[in-house]
Amino acid sequence: MYTIHVVEDDLDTAELLASYLQRYASERGIEVSVSRFVNAFDFLEGYGEHVDVVFLDIEMPGMTGMEAAKRLREKDSNVVIVFATNLAQFAIEGYSVNALDFILKPFSYPAMELKFDRIFGELSHKSKEATITLTRKDGVQIVAVNEICYVEVRNHSLIYHLEKRTISSWGSLSSAAKELAPHHFSLANACYLVNLRHVQGIEGNDVVVNGERLAISKNKRKTFLSDLALYYGGMS
């Protein structure tokens, strides 16, 4: 059972999106529970249960969907966020809150079906969350790949920067890059291997990852930005 929240001030639009979700789930044998909220304040105030996906209208009175998403990320770093908007240019702002995708109004089922394929594919991937085993001085530790923000090489050791902690391990950055390549990691420079799902933005010659600025080297910049663009390809 996937729990889905639709935050949309237009009741007809919310009803249409909910009906498309139910139709898609029925056609594929998926169980979903869809809740609707007419404003971001009520949505955020009651947020606390496990939620898999949140559809956020960007243009809402009182608090925009983007503002709501930033507050949501303070509560939940894992929920899948999808923006709904009339204007495609708003989608680029999704980088800052690690949004998975955006949907353009007015909705049509054929277009939404493709979006749902990506969204539920991501949920399926997360439910089978990949892990890696890190070798430490005091033994080994299993870590969820999605929890890794970036890997740093320092004094011939690897430092795995997770969302709320760091872990030191043996190994080389090249071997880590090879192991993590299927999970959307890319080298920003010779010292940093970045998990693209945690990128919050690009500022000049730096990439912002989990609130930290990491330098992008000149010789890695083209490949890194290309990898990032491919990762967010569904938002173009």
C-alpha positions as CSV (number, residue, x, y, z in Angstrom):
1,M,0.0,0.0,0.0
2,Y,1.4,3.4,-1.1
3,T,0.3,6.5,0.8
4,I,-0.1,9.5,-1.5
5,H,-0.9,13.1,-0.6
6,V,-2.3,15.5,-3.2
7,V,-1.9,19.2,-2.1
8,E,-4.0,21.2,-4.6
9,D,-6.3,24.2,-4.0
10,D,-8.4,23.5,-7.1
11,L,-10.8,20.8,-6.1
12,D,-11.5,19.7,-9.7
13,T,-7.8,19.3,-10.5
14,A,-7.2,17.4,-7.2
15,E,-10.1,15.1,-8.0
16,L,-8.9,14.5,-11.5
17,L,-5.3,13.7,-10.3
18,A,-6.7,11.3,-7.6
19,S,-8.9,9.5,-10.2
20,Y,-5.9,9.0,-12.5
21,L,-3.9,7.6,-9.6
22,Q,-6.6,5.2,-8.7
23,R,-7.0,4.2,-12.4
24,Y,-3.3,3.6,-12.8
25,A,-3.1,1.6,-9.5
26,S,-6.1,-0.5,-10.5
27,E,-4.7,-1.3,-14.0
28,R,-1.4,-2.5,-12.4
29,G,-2.6,-4.2,-9.3
30,I,-1.1,-1.6,-7.0
31,E,-2.8,-0.5,-3.7
32,V,-2.8,3.2,-3.0
33,S,-4.3,5.5,-0.4
34,V,-4.8,9.0,-1.7
35,S,-5.5,12.0,0.6
36,R,-6.2,15.5,-0.6
37,F,-5.4,18.9,1.0
38,V,-6.6,22.2,-0.3
39,N,-3.7,24.2,1.2
40,A,-0.1,23.7,2.3
41,F,-0.7,24.8,5.9
42,D,-3.1,21.9,6.7
43,F,-0.9,19.5,4.9
44,L,2.2,20.4,6.8
45,E,0.4,20.6,10.2
46,G,-0.9,17.1,9.9
47,Y,2.2,15.6,8.4
48,G,3.8,12.9,10.5
49,E,2.7,9.5,9.2
50,H,4.6,7.5,6.7
51,V,4.0,9.0,3.2
52,D,5.4,7.7,-0.1
53,V,4.6,10.5,-2.6
54,V,3.4,14.1,-2.3
55,F,2.0,15.9,-5.3
56,L,2.4,19.7,-4.7
57,D,0.7,22.4,-6.7
58,I,3.3,25.2,-7.0
59,E,0.9,28.1,-7.2
60,M,-1.2,28.1,-4.1
61,P,-2.4,31.1,-2.0
62,G,-0.7,31.7,1.4
63,M,2.2,29.3,0.9
64,T,3.5,28.1,-2.5
65,G,4.2,24.5,-3.2
66,M,7.9,25.3,-3.4
67,E,7.8,26.9,0.1
68,A,5.9,23.9,1.4
69,A,8.4,21.5,-0.1
70,K,11.3,23.2,1.6
71,R,9.5,22.8,5.0
72,L,8.6,19.3,4.1
73,R,12.2,18.4,3.5
74,E,12.9,19.4,7.1
75,K,10.5,16.8,8.3
76,D,11.1,14.1,5.7
77,S,14.2,13.7,3.5
78,N,12.9,10.5,1.8
79,V,9.4,11.2,0.5
80,V,9.0,11.5,-3.2
81,I,8.0,15.0,-4.2
82,V,6.3,15.8,-7.6
83,F,5.3,19.3,-8.5
84,A,2.2,20.3,-10.5
85,T,2.3,23.5,-12.4
86,N,1.1,25.4,-15.5
87,L,4.6,26.6,-16.4
88,A,7.5,24.3,-17.1
89,Q,10.1,26.8,-16.0
90,F,9.1,26.3,-12.4
91,A,10.4,22.8,-12.6
92,I,14.1,23.8,-12.4
93,E,13.5,25.0,-8.8
94,G,12.8,21.4,-8.0
95,Y,16.6,20.8,-7.7
96,S,16.6,22.6,-4.4
97,V,14.3,20.2,-2.7
98,N,15.3,17.0,-4.6
99,A,12.0,16.7,-6.4
100,L,11.6,13.6,-8.6
101,D,9.5,15.1,-11.3
102,F,6.9,17.7,-12.3
103,I,3.6,17.4,-14.1
104,L,2.1,20.0,-16.4
105,K,-1.5,21.1,-16.2
106,P,-4.0,20.5,-17.7
107,F,-3.6,16.8,-17.0
108,S,-4.3,14.0,-19.5
109,Y,-4.2,10.3,-18.6
110,P,-1.7,9.2,-21.4
111,A,0.9,11.9,-20.2
112,M,0.2,11.1,-16.6
113,E,0.6,7.4,-17.2
114,L,4.2,8.0,-18.3
115,K,4.9,10.1,-15.2
116,F,3.4,7.4,-12.9
117,D,5.6,4.8,-14.5
118,R,8.6,6.8,-13.3
119,I,7.2,7.6,-9.9
120,F,6.2,4.1,-9.0
121,G,9.4,2.8,-10.5
122,E,11.2,5.0,-8.0
123,L,9.1,3.7,-5.2
124,S,9.7,0.1,-6.2
125,H,13.5,0.8,-6.3
126,K,13.3,2.4,-2.8
127,S,11.4,-0.6,-1.4
128,K,14.3,-2.8,-2.6
129,E,16.9,-0.3,-1.2
130,A,20.4,-1.0,-2.3
131,T,23.1,-1.3,0.4
132,I,26.9,-1.5,0.5
133,T,29.2,-3.0,3.0
134,L,31.9,-0.7,4.4
135,T,35.1,-2.1,5.9
136,R,36.2,-0.3,9.1
137,K,38.9,-0.8,11.7
138,D,36.4,-2.3,14.1
139,G,34.6,-4.5,11.6
140,V,32.1,-3.9,8.8
141,Q,28.9,-1.8,8.5
142,I,26.0,-2.1,6.1
143,V,24.8,1.3,4.7
144,A,21.9,2.2,2.5
145,V,23.1,3.7,-0.7
146,N,20.4,6.4,-0.8
147,E,21.6,7.6,2.6
148,I,25.1,8.5,1.3
149,C,25.3,12.2,0.3
150,Y,28.9,12.0,-1.0
151,V,32.2,10.1,-0.5
152,E,35.4,11.9,0.2
153,V,38.9,10.6,0.0
154,R,41.1,11.9,2.8
155,N,44.5,10.7,4.0
156,H,44.2,7.5,2.0
157,S,40.9,6.7,3.7
158,L,37.3,7.1,2.4
159,I,34.8,9.2,4.4
160,Y,31.2,8.4,3.7
161,H,29.1,11.5,4.4
162,L,25.6,10.3,5.2
163,E,22.6,12.6,5.9
164,K,23.3,12.8,9.7
165,R,26.7,11.1,10.3
166,T,30.0,10.1,8.7
167,I,31.7,6.7,8.4
168,S,35.4,6.1,7.8
169,S,36.3,3.1,5.6
170,W,39.1,1.5,3.7
171,G,39.3,1.6,-0.1
172,S,40.0,3.9,-3.0
173,L,37.7,6.5,-4.5
174,S,38.0,4.8,-7.9
175,S,36.7,1.5,-6.5
176,A,33.9,3.3,-4.7
177,A,32.9,5.1,-7.9
178,K,32.8,1.8,-9.8
179,E,30.6,0.2,-7.1
180,L,28.3,3.1,-6.8
181,A,28.0,3.9,-10.5
182,P,24.7,2.1,-11.0
183,H,23.2,4.3,-8.2
184,H,23.7,7.7,-9.8
185,F,26.9,8.8,-8.3
186,S,29.3,11.1,-10.2
187,L,32.8,12.5,-9.5
188,A,32.8,16.3,-8.8
189,N,36.6,16.3,-8.6
190,A,39.4,13.9,-7.6
191,C,38.3,14.0,-3.9
192,Y,34.5,13.9,-4.0
193,L,32.1,11.3,-5.3
194,V,28.6,12.8,-5.2
195,N,25.2,11.1,-4.9
196,L,23.2,13.0,-7.5
197,R,19.9,12.5,-5.6
198,H,21.3,14.7,-2.8
199,V,22.3,17.6,-5.1
200,Q,20.5,20.8,-4.0
201,G,21.9,23.1,-6.6
202,I,24.9,24.4,-8.5
203,E,26.5,27.7,-7.3
204,G,29.3,28.9,-9.6
205,N,32.0,26.2,-9.5
206,D,30.5,24.4,-6.5
207,V,27.8,21.8,-6.1
208,V,25.6,22.0,-3.0
209,V,25.1,18.6,-1.4
210,N,23.1,18.3,1.9
211,G,23.9,21.9,2.7
212,E,27.6,21.7,1.9
213,R,29.4,23.3,-1.0
214,L,31.8,21.0,-2.8
215,A,34.2,22.2,-5.6
216,I,33.6,20.9,-9.1
217,S,37.0,20.7,-10.8
218,K,37.5,22.1,-14.3
219,N,38.3,18.7,-15.9
220,K,35.2,17.0,-14.2
221,R,32.7,19.8,-14.7
222,K,31.4,18.8,-18.2
223,T,30.9,15.1,-17.2
224,F,29.4,16.0,-13.8
225,L,26.9,18.4,-15.2
226,S,26.0,15.9,-18.0
227,D,25.4,13.2,-15.4
228,L,23.3,15.6,-13.3
229,A,21.2,16.6,-16.3
230,L,20.7,12.9,-17.2
231,Y,19.6,12.1,-13.7
232,Y,17.0,14.9,-13.8
233,G,16.1,14.1,-17.4
234,G,12.4,13.6,-16.4
235,M,12.3,17.2,-15.4
236,S,13.3,18.6,-18.7
